[in-house]
């Protein structure tokens, strides 16, 4: 059963993914820094809440820990790479402006010639986090298939799971439609059919690191995304 919270989170995440870049470089110079900081904060909060909703039935279950055994890094320890498509009409961020983690992800994706980066940041600790969100690094990107999403789009998320860490397929939340799950190795990998247009493929590590890709109305299949999210070199960017 889909809860009202899940529905609202999906709506907010889609709205954020569809937000256009600044109208001009002048606007970016005047207000971009403040807007981007606010955008990163909202994304971080929504990402944490989305994963928390998936795990809600399991937070108090056996095999889960309320606290992750890692220390929060120094917020100034890593520079934050960011990129936003400024072109009109949209052409995507030039490839030489991709953050490192985006380049690593796309190198593992199924070969296509229409991947178009709309926006991205990370891997880093976002600026101006509210006090209730731990200062942990994360990365986020929106990649369109075609400049105008002719073939859908992907959201790429690299972050720590805050509430609980799944330890087996048997302990995944039951209200979601799990397409497949493999807990025979680290990371644990599973795919969730969120609706008829959206599939999310997740990799979860015992220390709370998560790497998940949401494929929205795309020809990219869940099976094709498994080798991407299982790439430990990408997940290790969080360390």
C-alpha positions in Angstrom: 0.0 0.0 0.0 1.4 3.4 -1.0 1.3 5.9 1.9 0.4 9.6 1.5 4.0 10.4 2.6 5.5 8.3 -0.3 3.2 10.0 -2.8 4.2 13.4 -1.6 7.9 12.5 -1.6 7.7 11.3 -5.2 5.9 14.5 -6.2 8.5 16.7 -4.6 11.4 14.7 -6.0 10.0 14.9 -9.5 9.4 18.6 -9.2 13.1 19.1 -8.1 14.3 16.9 -11.0 12.3 19.1 -13.4 13.5 22.4 -12.1 15.3 24.3 -14.9 18.7 25.9 -14.5 19.2 29.7 -14.0 17.9 31.9 -16.8 21.2 33.5 -17.4 24.8 33.8 -16.1 24.0 37.2 -14.7 21.2 35.7 -12.6 23.5 33.0 -11.5 26.0 35.5 -10.3 23.4 37.5 -8.4 21.4 34.7 -6.8 22.7 31.4 -7.9 24.9 30.6 -4.9 22.1 31.0 -2.4 19.6 29.1 -4.6 21.9 26.2 -5.2 22.7 25.9 -1.5 18.9 25.8 -0.8 18.4 23.3 -3.6 21.1 21.0 -2.2 19.6 21.1 1.2 16.2 20.2 0.0 17.5 17.4 -2.1 19.5 16.0 0.8 16.5 16.1 3.0 14.2 14.5 0.4 16.7 11.8 -0.4 17.0 10.9 3.3 13.2 10.9 3.8 12.6 8.8 0.7 15.0 6.1 1.9 13.6 6.3 5.4 10.1 5.7 4.1 11.2 2.6 2.3 12.7 1.3 5.6 10.0 2.5 8.0 8.4 -0.9 8.7 11.9 -2.3 9.5 13.5 0.4 11.7 12.7 -1.6 14.9 13.0 -5.0 13.3 15.7 -7.6 14.0 19.0 -7.2 12.1 18.8 -3.4 11.9 20.7 -0.7 13.8 19.5 2.8 14.6 23.0 4.1 14.5 25.6 3.7 11.8 29.2 3.1 13.0 30.9 5.9 11.1 32.0 9.4 12.0 30.8 12.5 10.3 33.5 14.0 8.0 34.8 17.5 8.3 32.4 19.6 6.1 35.4 21.4 4.7 37.4 18.3 3.8 36.2 17.9 0.2 35.5 20.4 -2.5 32.0 20.2 -4.0 31.9 19.9 -7.8 28.7 21.1 -9.3 27.3 21.7 -12.8 24.0 23.0 -14.2 22.9 23.3 -17.8 22.9 27.0 -18.7 22.0 26.6 -22.4 18.8 27.7 -24.0 17.5 25.6 -25.7 18.8 22.8 -23.5 22.0 21.1 -24.7 23.3 19.7 -21.5 26.4 20.4 -19.4 29.5 20.2 -21.5 31.3 16.9 -20.9 34.4 18.6 -19.5 32.2 20.1 -16.7 30.9 16.8 -15.4 31.7 16.1 -11.7 34.0 13.1 -11.3 31.3 10.8 -9.9 29.0 11.5 -12.8 31.8 10.6 -15.3 32.3 7.4 -13.3 28.6 6.5 -13.4 28.2 7.2 -17.1 31.2 5.1 -18.0 29.4 2.1 -16.5 26.0 2.8 -18.1 24.7 1.0 -21.2 26.2 2.7 -24.2 24.1 5.5 -25.6 25.0 8.7 -27.4 22.2 10.9 -25.9 23.1 11.0 -22.2 22.7 14.7 -21.3 23.6 16.0 -17.9 21.0 18.5 -16.6 22.5 19.2 -13.2 24.7 17.6 -10.6 26.7 18.1 -7.4 29.1 16.1 -5.3 30.4 14.0 -3.9 30.6 16.4 -0.9 28.9 17.7 2.2 26.3 20.2 1.0 26.6 23.7 2.4 24.1 25.1 5.0 22.6 21.8 6.1 19.9 22.2 8.7 20.9 21.1 12.2 18.8 17.9 12.1 20.7 16.5 9.1 24.1 15.0 9.8 27.0 16.5 7.8 27.6 13.4 5.6 28.8 13.5 2.0 26.5 12.8 -0.9 26.2 13.2 -4.6 23.2 13.8 -6.8 22.7 14.1 -10.6 19.9 14.4 -13.1 20.8 12.8 -16.5 18.4 13.2 -19.4 18.2 10.7 -22.3 18.1 13.4 -25.0 18.3 17.1 -24.2 14.6 17.4 -23.8 14.1 14.0 -22.1 13.0 12.4 -25.4 13.7 9.0 -23.8 13.1 9.8 -20.1 15.7 10.6 -17.4 17.7 9.2 -14.6 18.3 10.5 -11.1 21.6 9.3 -9.5 21.9 9.3 -5.8 25.0 8.5 -3.7 24.5 9.0 0.1 24.3 7.4 3.5 21.1 5.8 4.7 20.2 7.4 7.9 17.5 5.3 9.6 18.4 1.7 9.2 20.6 -0.6 7.1 19.0 -3.7 5.5 20.9 -6.9 6.0 19.0 -9.3 3.9 16.3 -9.6 1.2 13.9 -11.1 3.7 14.0 -7.9 5.7 13.1 -5.5 2.9 9.9 -3.4 3.5 6.8 -5.2 2.3 4.7 -2.3 1.0 6.9 -1.8 -2.0 7.0 -4.0 -5.1 10.5 -5.6 -5.1 11.4 -6.8 -8.6 14.5 -8.7 -7.5 17.0 -8.8 -4.6 20.5 -10.3 -4.2 22.0 -10.3 -0.7 24.6 -13.0 -1.5 27.4 -10.4 -1.6 28.3 -6.9 -0.6 26.7 -4.6 -1.6 23.2 -6.0 -1.3 21.3 -5.1 -4.5 17.6 -4.8 -5.0 15.2 -3.2 -7.5 11.8 -1.6 -6.7 9.0 -0.9 -9.1 7.8 2.5 -7.8 5.1 2.9 -10.5 4.7 1.8 -14.2 7.1 4.6 -15.3 9.7 4.4 -12.5 12.2 1.7 -11.4 14.7 2.3 -8.7 17.8 0.0 -8.4 19.6 0.2 -5.0 22.9 -1.0 -3.6 23.2 -0.9 0.2 26.4 -1.4 2.2 26.6 -2.6 5.8 28.1 0.8 6.9 25.1 2.7 5.6 26.4 3.8 2.2 23.7 3.6 -0.6 24.0 4.1 -4.3 20.7 4.1 -6.1 19.5 5.1 -9.6 15.9 6.0 -10.5 15.1 5.3 -14.1 12.0 7.4 -15.1 10.2 6.5 -18.3 13.4 5.3 -19.9 14.4 2.2 -22.0 17.2 1.5 -19.5 16.2 -1.6 -17.6 16.7 -2.5 -13.9 19.0 -5.3 -14.9 21.3 -3.0 -16.9 21.6 -0.7 -13.8 22.8 -3.5 -11.5 26.5 -3.4 -12.6 26.4 0.4 -12.2 25.2 0.5 -8.6 27.4 -2.4 -7.6 30.6 -0.5 -8.6 32.4 -0.2 -5.3 34.8 2.5 -6.7 31.8 4.8 -7.0 30.5 4.0 -3.5 34.0 4.5 -2.1 33.8 8.2 -3.0 31.7 8.6 0.1 34.5 7.4 2.4 
